[in-house]
């Protein structure tokens, strides 16, 4: 009787110990999974510097949260709509017009045609332009109004932190730009919008920590921005310049390119590379300018004849109802793939594509 009881007790004790060990192993296993490479691949930050020609647009995705900073010109509305659709971005936690100029606010109404927004930021609530009015109208259709942030404000985007470094520094729209610094782990991004020397000086004098891994160069690479002192404080490893091919302004100006090169900054240009995607794992960043899916499309797509509008930079399928409306001096035939023609700076027609 005693031996039987003793054996039963030992057996029960062994079961309890085994259960405890299993639980501990399970817990340890869960910890390992949260720190595994697969999870790190999911928990990352993506910044898409969208090629909108002579304009600005950037899509930020972090842990499922999204932020669109500017949307290019009004003619880029369809492009922005398509880009959000391609990346399955149906909700924007933040939609930001860094200032009221058309080349920043113009395409945001297209974004709002596809995605719902939670918060809209802009330095002003009124501005005399059709592009700005369309943006406000699109916001109202979603029951939203513009919020004007203040320098020193901050908010979360997934596990990233976004600091507002400037807003309404001056009456001039460029110098009233919303300038943002996004911090993700040990990496950071500074979006300088169209801030010029006056706005840069205000940020420097305020004593903000401007140091960043990546700089979105101010004002498309104009000599009116990216002063020596400003660049020195940021001390970026990388820079991105958003500008159009053969633009009328000569952006980026030689002074800025030389300034970046002298500071040993590796820079990327949308006019030369198209869409530029930067990924951060919280420790380092990497750039992708030749996306595999686009290469696959280029390899698999059959060449065909298309009609170009050299004025609007749109391409059309044969038979498109918009072709008769193209001026003869702007009409041009092209034989090739859509990937090839888009690499030349053309965008698809909204009707036939």
N, C-alpha and C positions, 0 to 999 in steps of 0.2 A: 504493500500500500504506500509506504514511504518512498520506495524507489520509483514507483509509478508516478507519484505526485512530483517527485524531484525531476524526473525526466520530462514531465508535462510542463513544469515551471521553466526548465532550461529551454525547451522548445518554444514556449511562448515568448521568453526573453529574446531568443534568437530572431523571432518574427518581428518583435518590436524594434530591435537593433537594425534589422534589414530594412524595415520601413523607414526608419530615421535616415539611414544612409542613402536610400533611394530618393528621399525628399531633398536631402542636401545635394545629391548629385544633380537632381532635376533643377534645383535653384541655381547651382553653379553653371549648369548647362544653359539656363536662360540668360545668365550674365554673359556667358561666352557669345551667345547669339547676338546680343545687343551690341557687342563690340566686334562682331565679325565683319569681314570684308563685304559680304553681301549687304549688310545693313548700312555700311558706310557708303555703298554705292547709291542706296536709296536716300540717305540723309546727306544731300549735297545741295549746293547752290548753283543755279544756272543764270547767267546774264546773257541775253540775246541782244546784241547790237544790230538792229534791223537795218538793212540797206534801203533807205528811203530817199536816195539821191541827195540833193542839196537840202537836207533837213535833218531832223533828229527823231529817233525812236529807240527805246530799249525796253525789253520785257524781262522781268526778274521773276524767277521761280524758286521758292525755298520751302521745302517740307510741305508742298501742296498749296502754299499761299502764293499769291501772284500780285505783281505790281507792274503797271505799264507807265513808263516815264516818257511822255510826248508821243506823238503819232504821225509825224511828218506833215506834208502839205495836204490840202483838201483832196487833191488827185490821188493821194495815197490811201484814201479810206478803204477802197476795195483790197488793196495789198495788206493793210493791217487786219481787216476782217478775215482774209484768207490765212494770214499767219497765225492768228489766234485759233482759227478752226483747225489748221494743220496740227497744232500743238495741243488741241483739245482743251483750250483755256476758255471755259464757259462762265467763269466767275473771276472778277478782278477785285481783290481786297482793297487795292488802291489804284486809282487812275489819276495821273498827275500831269497837268499842263504847267511846265516850268515857268512859262510866261506866255503872253497873249499873241505873239507873232504867229502868222499862219504856218510857217514851216515847223512849228512845234505843236500847235493845237489843231491844225487842219484835219488830220486823219483820225482824231479821237472819236468823232461821231461815228466813223465806221467801226471802231472797236465796240462801241456801245450798241451797234446794230446786232452784234453777235453775242457779246458777253454782258452779264449784269455786273454792276459795280457796287461796292459797299461804301467807299469814301472817295470823294473827289477833291483834290487840292489844286489851288492856283493862287497866284499873288493878287489877283483882282477878280471881281465878280461881274464887271462890265468892261467892254472894250468894243469900239466901233469897227467891226469887221464881220463879214458874212460867216467866215470860218469860226469865229468865237461864238457868234449867235447860234450856229448849228450845234456847237458843243454844249452850250447851255440848254438848248432845246432838247437834245438827246438825254441830258441828265434829268431834266424835268419829266420826261416820259417815263423815267424809272423812279420818280419821286425823290430825286436827289438835288441838293444844292451845293454850291462850291463852298468849301471851307478854306479860309486863308490861314496858313500856319504862321508861326513866329520862329525866328532864329532861336535855337536852343530847345525847340520841341523835339520829341523823339517818339518812335513807335516800333512795335515788333512786326516782323514778317517771318512767320515760322520761327525758327531758332536764331534768326538774324536780327540785328538791331539797326534801325535807320535813324540817323540824326539829321535834323534840319540845321544847316550851317548858315543859310542866308535866305531872306525873303523880304521884298520891299525895301531894299537898301537905297533905292533912288526912284525918281519918277520915270526915268528912261526904262522901257520894257526889258532891255538886255540886263541892265544892272538891278532890276527888280526880280531877277530869276531866283527860283527855288533851287538851291544847291544842296545836294544830299550826300551824306557819307553812310554807306552800308557796311556793317561790320559782321563778319561771319567767321567765328573761330579766330584764328591768327591772321586771316586775310581780310582785306577791306577794299571798297570801291568808292571813288569820289566822282559824282556826276555833276560836272561844272556848268551844265546848261549853256547859256550864252553870256555868262558873267564876264564882265570886262574889268579893267584895272580897279575902277572905283569899288566894285563889289568885292573883288579879291582883297583889296586893302582893308575893307570893313571886316572881313573874316579873319585876316591876319591880326588886326588890332584887337579883335575880340578875344584872341588867345585860344581859339579852338585847336584841337588836335587834328591837323589836316593830313597827317601821314597816312598813306594808302598804298596798297599793292598795285591797284589799277586806277588810272585816271582816264575818265572820259573827257577828252580835251575840250576846253571851253570855246564856244563860238566857231565851231567847225575848223579850228586851226587858224583863226584870224590873229593878226599881230596885235589886236586890241586886247587880247586875253593871254593867259599863261605867262605872266610876268616872271622874271628870274626868281624873285623872292617867293612868289606863290609856288612855283615848281619846286624850289629848294625845300620848302616846308612840307610839301606832299611827298617828295622823294620816292616817286613810284618806280616799280620795276617795269611796268608795262603801261602803255597808253593806247587809246582807241580814238581815231579821228573819224567823225561822221561827216562826209561831204560827197558832192556829186561829181561825176566824171566831167572834166573840162568845164567846170562851172564858171560863171561870169565873174566871180569874185577873186579867182586865183587861189582859193583855199585848197589845201593848207598853205599858208604863206611860208616862204623859205626861212624866214626868221624863226618860226616856231619849229619847223623840222630840224633846223640846226641846233636849236635850244634843246630839243629832246635828245638828239644824237650826242651832243656834248655832255649831257647828263647820263649817258649810257642807258637810256630808256628804250626798250624794245617797243616799237609802235606798229599798229595795224590800221589800215585805212579801208573804209567801206567802198570808196570809189575804185579801189584796186582789187578788193577781195570779196565784195558782196557782204552777205550776212556774216557776222563774226560772233561765235558763241564761246563764252568763257565759263569754265566750270571750276568750282572750288570744293575741296573736301574739308575745308576748315584749316588746312595746313599749308596748302600750296594751290596755285591756279594753273590751268592749262587752257590752250586756245584751239579751237577747231574751225577752220575756214573752208575745209573741203569735206562736207558731210557725206557719209557713206551712202545715204539714201539718194542724194542728188546724183552721185556717181553712178549708182545702179540705174536710176532713171535715164541718165545720159547714155549708158551702155545698152539699155533695152529699148529705148524709144526709137521709132522709125522716123527718119527724116521726111518732111513733107513741105509743100508750099504754103506760105502764110503771107498775109498782107500787113505791112508795117505802116504806122502813122508816125513819121519822123518828127512831127511837131509835138504830139502828146506822148510819144514814146510808148505807145500801145501796139500790141500785135493782135491780129485777127485771123480766125480760121476762114478758109475760102467759103463764101456764101453768107458770111455774117451780115446781118441787117445794117450794121453801122458803117460798112465799107463805103457805100455811096455818099456818105456824109463827109468823107475825108477829102480835103482839098487835094487837087491833082498834084500840086508841087510838093505835097507832104506824103504822097502815096508811093510805096516802094514794095516790090515783090522780094520775098526771101525764101530760100529753100534750106531747111535744116530742122533741128529739134528745138523744143521749147527751152530746154536747159541751155542750149547754145545761144539762143536769142536773148534770154534773160541775163546771161553773162555779159551781154553787150549793153545792158541798162534798160531793156524793154520790159514792160509789164503786160499781163494778159488783159484783154478786153473784158469788161464786166458782163457783157451779154453772151458771147460765145464761149467763155471759159468759166 
